[in-house]
């Protein structure tokens, strides 16, 4: 590295960057040690049930044309979740914001002690809203899903329903959310 730099560049680079450069540019003499995993790196998928798979697919909205292809998406999601071993697949179509919230609330109160995980897919209209910066000049963004009545459901509120405090039987288990929205 020293040979390829002029005097100004050597001063600019500094000793810390030189040390990093020497580490990454040295010849590769051996393979690095393999990554060691322990049981804490994996989820237990030996429960009697894979869990619950929820699909919310909003196709038709008030005073709007239907979302083209959304019906095919719903069918494909059902098939994929079935292939992953889910037998409890709950498909909901064309829900208002209040119904979306109600469905998630009720599902979050169920007992998942004998389940591997929880998975959810939402396909709808939605967007994000940027708030004015706060007193520390931090911008805040809220993402939301739109019900068929064009009322928003905050994504954050849905996720909070399934945290360890609100859904304790999922503690230590994966909660997977696929949220596909466009405006």
Protein Blocks (a to p, Z undefined) as FASTA:
>chain_A
ZZmpcfklmmmnommlmmmmmmmmpccfbdcddddddfklpccfkbfbfbjcdddddfbd
ghiacdehklmmmmmmmmmmmmnopabdcddehiafklmmmmmmmmmmpcfklpfbdcdd
dddddddddddddfkopacdddddddfkopacdfklmmmmmmmklmmmlgoiacdddddd
dZZ
